[in-house]
């Protein structure tokens, strides 16, 4: 096992990561395009290292580890480690999904190798947004896994869309009716058209419009929305750096001259990953701007020959309604046996018992 400083040993880190990415075909969130942008926008005060298994052939596996002390309940300290994350909410709001480690071949690494690399000074390892497989659920005792949450990851198999005359035949009758009604209402205002940013200038303009729509909608709900200063800076740089490589898809759907909504997608290895949106919501809930925009984007990406339209994590109704398949992402913590965790667990169980005991009958 070897450790690398991602800023001082940048060339080594890039060489290791890109060599593994060529063989294991990671999701977009684990490509060097994403990782390079991440490293370039993070402050160097963040404690982050690259762990790599290197043998006679070359790099066999690699992953990033963030390190910080956290306090459960504001009291219980824990030396936490974070897989491909920093441990700071300000930066981890990027929410990478389909998380994991890069491997040269399927047998090149296991969860136990990842855990062993952390020894001895750690208490828990945080694994966010991992594809739900047995590999992340069975570390060697005495370490144990806690699943903090499990989230559906809905997808549209674009081969199925290409195989039918109309994508809407793949969704439920209720969803189909809602979509057709929304198209009719928008169509009465002017022709519905999808626009895909064809150059960097158009991409920047669409992204700015998306951020404005997104922020306005969330402020109406009393919340700030996703685009914090760091998030905004990260994505502006990502678009500038990667649009020319065909990895960034900015979509605008219009009704006449008016914008219905904008989508921000990543395109990699035949997978279109829907990351964020900005919708022009109105009082009439029959308009369904999100459904209309995604239907247009799904049709476009099916015509473009892509394989999967990935809604990423979340069980929002529109994602489930439009999907043809789904998997599961899990947010897990691997903990070493510590008395502080035992006390915390017992306190949580006692609190839950007390709430049940004192709950009013329904």
Secondary structure by P-SEA (a helix, b strand, c coil): ccccccccaaaaaaaaaaaaaacccccccccaaaaaaaaaacccccbbbbbbbcccccccbbbbbbbbbbbcccccccbbbbccccccccccccccccbbbbbcccccccaaaaaaaacccccbbbbcccccccccccccccbbbbbcbbbbbbbbaaaaaaacccccccccaaaaaaaaaaaaaaaaacbbbbbccccaaaaaaaaaaaaaaaaaaaaaacccccccaaaaaaaaaaaacccccccbbbbbbbccccccbbbbbbbcccbbbbcccccccccccccaaaaaaaaaaaaaaaaaccccccccccccaaaaaacccbbbbbbbbbbcccaaaaaaaaaaaaaaaaaaaacccc
